[in-house]
Amino acid sequence: MSVVIFLVVITFVLALSFMAIGYRYHVADWGHFFINVIDGWIRIYCRYFHGFIYQPIPVSEHGPSLLACNHLSGLDPFLIVAACRRPIRFMIAKEEYERFGLQWLFRAAGCIPVERFGRVETAFRASLAALHNGEVVALFPEGGINRTEQPLRKLKPGIIKLAKLAAVPITALRVEGMRAQGHTLTPVFLPGQSRLYVLPELDCVNKTDDDALTQLALFLSLKY
């Protein structure tokens, strides 16, 4: 019995330590204690496991921001979270949102599921409502994972419509440096030298949709 009690106490102490350390290093306030703990651990994990170097994402304290990033791996959302001081509403593929054991986390973090090959109106309206509510929304306009050495995928035009309807400029981001690019899970477990760069801001209001999409593609294709 004493061994069982000892193991229970050790487990309890480790759990408290995990939560205390994560909460100590969190930056963004997600409105949930446990999500704030995860925020802190994401920052620790990116910095020390992935050698993460980044430019802080320039978001206002309270106003809306629309982030667009190239997409190289399943590590990318972690890097964006670690570089931002505010919570982020990620648009993610519905099949990823419904992954077994992770849906509770995606829901608590405010992720917006998108039917990649179906109707996207629901996700679009949810993203627009979030922007009107002054939140930060992030998406990967390539619509799928790519690799640095490959040409940028054709961007989904919905991001330009979203930016115009919300009257919000697009903050373009570029991630580089992780290993096993082109995969979802493998890069998460391989240490590397990950980087995030903040690219020029794109104001779409006075541009045609085609011109704005071409300009965004140019920004996301910049290599450092």
Secondary structure, DSSP 4 states (H G I P E B T S, - for coil): -HHHHHHHHHHHHHHHHHHHHHHHH--S--SSHHHHHHHHHHHHHHHHHS--EEPPP---SSS-EEEEE---STTHHHHHHHT-SS--EEEEEHHHHT-TTTHHHHHHTT-EEE-TTS--HHHHHHHHHHHHTT-EEEE-TTSS---TTSPPPPPPTHHHHHHHHHT--EEEEEEE--SSTT-SSHHHHS----EEEEEEEE--TTS-HHHHHHHHHHHHH---
